Amino acid sequence: MRRVLRRPQCASYSRLLPSSISMAMTRVLLVTALVSLALPAPRADAAQFTINPTRVQLSARSTSALLTVQNDGPAPIRLQVTTHAWAQSSAGQMELAATDDVVVFPTLVTLLPGERRKVRVAVTAPPRDVERTYRVFLEELPPVAATGSQGVAVQMLTRVSIPVFLLPAVITSRALLGPATLEGGALNFRIDNVGTTHFVPDTIRVRGLSATAETLVDQSADGWYILAGGRREYALPFNSADCGRVRSILIQVRVGETALERRLDTPAGTCNP
C-alpha cells in the first residue's frame, strides 16, 4: 500500500539565485507502507542535484535555451519537468496557471550518480507589449519500489522551479513608491511596477525619525520579483519603545539606479492605541 502526502508549496525564495544551486527547496513527503507499521521507518534524504542556469531569458530572436541538470547524489534520480504561467499576488505569493506557451524536452529525466543531462526550454508564444513570465518545475519522482522491501519508507522529494522571462518588444523599467499609511501599529505601503519588464528591489529601508531627525527605528524588508504591471504591498510592524518620539517615517527603496523615497508625517507619534 502506498500513500503520497504533499505539503503546500512555499513561495519564499532567496531574492537573487546563484548561477548553480543545490536543490533542496520544496519537499514532498512520501510514505510507503508495505508490511508492518510497527517496524522502524528508514529515511531517505532528498535528491542532490544542480541546475544551471537558474533563470531563463527568451525573446523574439532567442526562443529557446538549455538547462543543464546534474545528479550530485549517490543514487539514481528521476525528474518530471513541467511548465506553468507565472504571476505574483500583491502579497508576494506565486500564482501558477496551466500554459502551452512554453514547452520542455525531455519531460522526464533519469540521471545516474554524477550524470548530466540537457533540458531544452522553448517558447511558442510571441512577445507582447509587456514581459511574459513562466516557471519551469523539476520535481523528483519517487524511486521504483524494490522487490521484497519491508517496513515503512519515508522519502523526501525535491521540487524546484526556474523563472522564464519572455522579453517584450520594447523594454522599459520604471518603479513607483505608492502612498503610505500607519494603521494598527503597522506601516502600509506599496511598490508599483509600471514598466514593461520585471525588477527586484535592491533595498527597502524604513526609518522612524524624531523631531531632530534622529533615527529611532530602522528596519528593512526583503525584495522579491515585482512583475511588469504588478505591485507588491507591504505591512511592516511599526511599534517601538520610542514610538511616542517618532515624528516622521521615511521609506527608501532602491531599484537598480533608481532611488525612491516617501515621507509620512506622524506628529502624534506612532504608538498603537
DAQUIZI-V540488 format. One record per backbone hydrogen bond with DSSP energy under -1.0 kcal/mol. NH is the residue of the N-H (numbers start at 1). CO is the residue of the C=O. Records with the same first field share a line. If there is no record, write none. Layout:
BEGIN
NH=CO, CO
END
This chain:
BEGIN
3=31
5=29
23=49
26=159
28=157
30=155
31=3
32=153
33=1
34=151
39=36
44=154
50=70
52=68
56=163
58=165
59=62
65=121
67=119
68=52
69=117
70=50
71=115
72=48
77=111
79=109
80=139
81=107
82=137
84=135
85=97
86=133
87=95
89=93
92=89
95=87
97=85
103=122
105=120
109=79
111=77
114=71
115=112
117=69
119=67
120=105
121=65
122=103
123=63
124=101
131=196
132=166
134=164
135=84
136=162
137=82
138=160
139=80
140=158
141=78
149=146
153=32
154=42
155=30
156=44
157=28
159=26
160=138
162=136
164=134
165=56
166=132
167=58
169=128
176=192
178=190
181=188
183=186
186=183
187=236
188=181
189=234
191=232
192=176
193=230
194=174
196=172
197=172
199=226
202=254
203=254
205=252
206=219
207=250
208=217
209=248
210=214
213=210
216=208
217=208
219=206
221=204
226=199
229=193
230=227
232=191
233=90
234=189
236=187
238=185
243=240
245=242
247=209
248=209
249=264
250=207
251=262
252=205
253=260
254=203
255=258
258=255
260=253
262=251
264=249
266=247
269=266
270=243
END
